[in-house]
Amino acid sequence: SVVAATGPFQVPVIPPLVPADSGIRQIHSSAYRNPAQLPKGAVLVVGAGSSGVQIADELQRSGRRVYLSVGAHDRPPRAYRGRDFCWWLGVLGKWDLETPGPGTEHVTIAVSG
């Protein structure tokens, strides 16, 4: 089984990596509720943001063999100098930046979890 935990703000982004006729069950984290939804066997969780890591943990605790696919991102401290990290992003003008264009290399910063 594959759980795709990709895409910001609960908007599913499922890369077309698994052919539809492969017989592999694939769901997005927004549709995931519990381990019983998936057929028996190992699970690949794609995406290591809050949802992906929480789902991988739950699946592993239920006895599943779990593989967690992690992309390029960094986890800053939740607070710095007494202020929440999201406050600093605002002060530095990061919330107003344009979205990088296709093919532009950038590092995603996970600000939750």
C-alpha atoms as an extended CHARMM CRD file, in Angstrom:
* protein
*
       113  EXT
         1         1  SER       CA              0.0000000000        0.0000000000        0.0000000000  PROA      1               0.0000000000
         2         2  VAL       CA              1.0460000000        3.5940000000       -0.5490000000  PROA      2               0.0000000000
         3         3  VAL       CA             -0.1190000000        6.5560000000        1.5320000000  PROA      3               0.0000000000
         4         4  ALA       CA              0.6770000000        9.8510000000       -0.1940000000  PROA      4               0.0000000000
         5         5  ALA       CA              1.0110000000       12.5640000000        2.4410000000  PROA      5               0.0000000000
         6         6  THR       CA              2.0140000000       15.2670000000       -0.0080000000  PROA      6               0.0000000000
         7         7  GLY       CA              0.5980000000       18.6540000000       -0.8490000000  PROA      7               0.0000000000
         8         8  PRO       CA              0.1870000000       21.7270000000        1.3160000000  PROA      8               0.0000000000
         9         9  PHE       CA             -2.9620000000       22.7910000000        3.1890000000  PROA      9               0.0000000000
        10        10  GLN       CA             -4.7890000000       19.4420000000        2.8110000000  PROA      10              0.0000000000
        11        11  VAL       CA             -4.8010000000       19.6970000000       -1.0020000000  PROA      11              0.0000000000
        12        12  PRO       CA             -3.8180000000       16.2410000000       -2.3050000000  PROA      12              0.0000000000
        13        13  VAL       CA             -0.8460000000       16.0370000000       -4.6100000000  PROA      13              0.0000000000
        14        14  ILE       CA             -0.3860000000       12.4490000000       -5.7600000000  PROA      14              0.0000000000
        15        15  PRO       CA              2.5390000000       11.9590000000       -8.1340000000  PROA      15              0.0000000000
        16        16  PRO       CA              1.6910000000        9.5480000000      -10.9830000000  PROA      16              0.0000000000
        17        17  LEU       CA              4.2940000000        6.9850000000       -9.8890000000  PROA      17              0.0000000000
        18        18  VAL       CA              2.0650000000        3.9670000000       -9.2370000000  PROA      18              0.0000000000
        19        19  PRO       CA              0.3620000000        2.6380000000      -12.3950000000  PROA      19              0.0000000000
        20        20  ALA       CA             -3.4280000000        2.3290000000      -11.9820000000  PROA      20              0.0000000000
        21        21  ASP       CA             -3.3260000000       -1.3400000000      -13.0240000000  PROA      21              0.0000000000
        22        22  SER       CA             -0.5790000000       -2.3150000000      -10.5230000000  PROA      22              0.0000000000
        23        23  GLY       CA             -2.9850000000       -3.5680000000       -7.8610000000  PROA      23              0.0000000000
        24        24  ILE       CA             -1.3000000000       -1.4060000000       -5.2360000000  PROA      24              0.0000000000
        25        25  ARG       CA             -3.7440000000        0.4480000000       -2.9710000000  PROA      25              0.0000000000
        26        26  GLN       CA             -2.8740000000        4.1470000000       -2.9260000000  PROA      26              0.0000000000
        27        27  ILE       CA             -4.6380000000        6.8150000000       -0.8590000000  PROA      27              0.0000000000
        28        28  HSD       CA             -3.8850000000       10.3740000000        0.1630000000  PROA      28              0.0000000000
        29        29  SER       CA             -3.4620000000       11.3270000000        3.8070000000  PROA      29              0.0000000000
        30        30  SER       CA             -6.6590000000       13.3870000000        3.6150000000  PROA      30              0.0000000000
        31        31  ALA       CA             -8.5980000000       10.1310000000        3.0590000000  PROA      31              0.0000000000
        32        32  TYR       CA             -6.6580000000        8.0820000000        5.6250000000  PROA      32              0.0000000000
        33        33  ARG       CA             -8.5050000000        7.2140000000        8.8370000000  PROA      33              0.0000000000
        34        34  ASN       CA             -6.8510000000        4.1020000000       10.3140000000  PROA      34              0.0000000000
        35        35  PRO       CA             -4.6460000000        1.0890000000        9.4710000000  PROA      35              0.0000000000
        36        36  ALA       CA             -7.6800000000       -1.1360000000        8.7780000000  PROA      36              0.0000000000
        37        37  GLN       CA             -8.3120000000        0.8200000000        5.5380000000  PROA      37              0.0000000000
        38        38  LEU       CA             -5.2260000000       -0.7130000000        3.9690000000  PROA      38              0.0000000000
        39        39  PRO       CA             -4.7380000000       -4.3210000000        2.8930000000  PROA      39              0.0000000000
        40        40  LYS       CA             -2.3180000000       -6.4200000000        4.9440000000  PROA      40              0.0000000000
        41        41  GLY       CA              1.3670000000       -5.9560000000        4.2350000000  PROA      41              0.0000000000
        42        42  ALA       CA              4.0110000000       -3.2680000000        4.1480000000  PROA      42              0.0000000000
        43        43  VAL       CA              3.1590000000        0.3810000000        3.5640000000  PROA      43              0.0000000000
        44        44  LEU       CA              5.1390000000        3.1630000000        1.8990000000  PROA      44              0.0000000000
        45        45  VAL       CA              4.2710000000        6.5900000000        3.3060000000  PROA      45              0.0000000000
        46        46  VAL       CA              5.3630000000        9.3560000000        0.9400000000  PROA      46              0.0000000000
        47        47  GLY       CA              5.8480000000       12.6750000000        2.7030000000  PROA      47              0.0000000000
        48        48  ALA       CA              7.3800000000       13.4180000000        6.0840000000  PROA      48              0.0000000000
        49        49  GLY       CA              5.3430000000       16.4330000000        7.1650000000  PROA      49              0.0000000000
        50        50  SER       CA              3.0510000000       16.2370000000       10.1660000000  PROA      50              0.0000000000
        51        51  SER       CA              0.4650000000       13.9400000000        8.5360000000  PROA      51              0.0000000000
        52        52  GLY       CA              2.9750000000       11.5680000000        6.9770000000  PROA      52              0.0000000000
        53        53  VAL       CA              4.9820000000       11.0670000000       10.1630000000  PROA      53              0.0000000000
        54        54  GLN       CA              1.8580000000       10.6150000000       12.3070000000  PROA      54              0.0000000000
        55        55  ILE       CA              0.4030000000        8.0690000000        9.8620000000  PROA      55              0.0000000000
        56        56  ALA       CA              3.7170000000        6.1820000000        9.6200000000  PROA      56              0.0000000000
        57        57  ASP       CA              3.9080000000        6.0290000000       13.4180000000  PROA      57              0.0000000000
        58        58  GLU       CA              0.3410000000        4.7460000000       13.7360000000  PROA      58              0.0000000000
        59        59  LEU       CA              0.8850000000        2.1010000000       11.0370000000  PROA      59              0.0000000000
        60        60  GLN       CA              4.1350000000        0.9580000000       12.6320000000  PROA      60              0.0000000000
        61        61  ARG       CA              2.4830000000        0.7120000000       16.0720000000  PROA      61              0.0000000000
        62        62  SER       CA             -0.2620000000       -1.4360000000       14.5030000000  PROA      62              0.0000000000
        63        63  GLY       CA              2.3760000000       -3.9900000000       13.4910000000  PROA      63              0.0000000000
        64        64  ARG       CA              2.9330000000       -2.9570000000        9.8860000000  PROA      64              0.0000000000
        65        65  ARG       CA              6.3090000000       -2.7360000000        8.2160000000  PROA      65              0.0000000000
        66        66  VAL       CA              6.5140000000        0.9370000000        7.2300000000  PROA      66              0.0000000000
        67        67  TYR       CA              8.7920000000        2.7820000000        4.8450000000  PROA      67              0.0000000000
        68        68  LEU       CA              8.8090000000        6.5790000000        5.1140000000  PROA      68              0.0000000000
        69        69  SER       CA              9.8850000000        8.5730000000        2.0560000000  PROA      69              0.0000000000
        70        70  VAL       CA             11.4020000000       11.9080000000        3.0760000000  PROA      70              0.0000000000
        71        71  GLY       CA             11.9670000000       14.7920000000        0.6850000000  PROA      71              0.0000000000
        72        72  ALA       CA             14.2310000000       17.7960000000        1.0570000000  PROA      72              0.0000000000
        73        73  HSD       CA             12.9440000000       19.9150000000        3.9110000000  PROA      73              0.0000000000
        74        74  ASP       CA             14.1360000000       21.3190000000        7.1820000000  PROA      74              0.0000000000
        75        75  ARG       CA             12.4930000000       21.5890000000       10.5850000000  PROA      75              0.0000000000
        76        76  PRO       CA             13.2170000000       24.8460000000       12.3710000000  PROA      76              0.0000000000
        77        77  PRO       CA             12.6860000000       25.2160000000       16.1120000000  PROA      77              0.0000000000
        78        78  ARG       CA              9.0610000000       25.9660000000       16.9890000000  PROA      78              0.0000000000
        79        79  ALA       CA             10.1440000000       29.1320000000       18.8240000000  PROA      79              0.0000000000
        80        80  TYR       CA             13.1430000000       31.4460000000       18.6640000000  PROA      80              0.0000000000
        81        81  ARG       CA             13.9460000000       34.2310000000       21.1460000000  PROA      81              0.0000000000
        82        82  GLY       CA             10.5270000000       33.9260000000       22.7420000000  PROA      82              0.0000000000
        83        83  ARG       CA              8.5610000000       34.2060000000       19.4720000000  PROA      83              0.0000000000
        84        84  ASP       CA              6.8080000000       31.5240000000       17.4270000000  PROA      84              0.0000000000
        85        85  PHE       CA              8.5870000000       30.5780000000       14.2090000000  PROA      85              0.0000000000
        86        86  CYS       CA              5.5700000000       31.6580000000       12.1250000000  PROA      86              0.0000000000
        87        87  TRP       CA              5.8380000000       35.1400000000       13.6790000000  PROA      87              0.0000000000
        88        88  TRP       CA              9.4390000000       35.3600000000       12.4580000000  PROA      88              0.0000000000
        89        89  LEU       CA              8.3940000000       34.3350000000        8.9370000000  PROA      89              0.0000000000
        90        90  GLY       CA              5.9590000000       37.2580000000        8.9160000000  PROA      90              0.0000000000
        91        91  VAL       CA              8.4600000000       39.7960000000       10.2500000000  PROA      91              0.0000000000
        92        92  LEU       CA             10.9950000000       38.6910000000        7.6390000000  PROA      92              0.0000000000
        93        93  GLY       CA              8.4210000000       39.0220000000        4.8320000000  PROA      93              0.0000000000
        94        94  LYS       CA              8.5570000000       35.3290000000        3.9430000000  PROA      94              0.0000000000
        95        95  TRP       CA              4.7530000000       34.9980000000        3.7770000000  PROA      95              0.0000000000
        96        96  ASP       CA              4.7160000000       37.4440000000        0.8510000000  PROA      96              0.0000000000
        97        97  LEU       CA              7.2830000000       35.6810000000       -1.3460000000  PROA      97              0.0000000000
        98        98  GLU       CA              6.2530000000       34.4270000000       -4.7750000000  PROA      98              0.0000000000
        99        99  THR       CA              5.9970000000       30.6920000000       -5.3150000000  PROA      99              0.0000000000
       100       100  PRO       CA              9.1780000000       29.3240000000       -6.9120000000  PROA      100             0.0000000000
       101       101  GLY       CA              8.7280000000       28.3690000000      -10.5710000000  PROA      101             0.0000000000
       102       102  PRO       CA              8.7620000000       24.7990000000      -11.8820000000  PROA      102             0.0000000000
       103       103  GLY       CA             12.1910000000       23.2220000000      -11.7070000000  PROA      103             0.0000000000
       104       104  THR       CA             13.4270000000       25.7780000000       -9.2000000000  PROA      104             0.0000000000
       105       105  GLU       CA             15.4110000000       24.1480000000       -6.4530000000  PROA      105             0.0000000000
       106       106  HSD       CA             14.2430000000       25.1300000000       -2.9970000000  PROA      106             0.0000000000
       107       107  VAL       CA             14.0080000000       23.6360000000        0.4620000000  PROA      107             0.0000000000
       108       108  THR       CA             10.5860000000       23.2900000000        2.0440000000  PROA      108             0.0000000000
       109       109  ILE       CA             10.4080000000       24.3440000000        5.6720000000  PROA      109             0.0000000000
       110       110  ALA       CA              8.0050000000       22.2950000000        7.7840000000  PROA      110             0.0000000000
       111       111  VAL       CA              6.4940000000       24.7050000000       10.3080000000  PROA      111             0.0000000000
       112       112  SER       CA              4.2470000000       22.2450000000       12.1380000000  PROA      112             0.0000000000
       113       113  GLY       CA              4.6060000000       18.9440000000       13.8720000000  PROA      113             0.0000000000
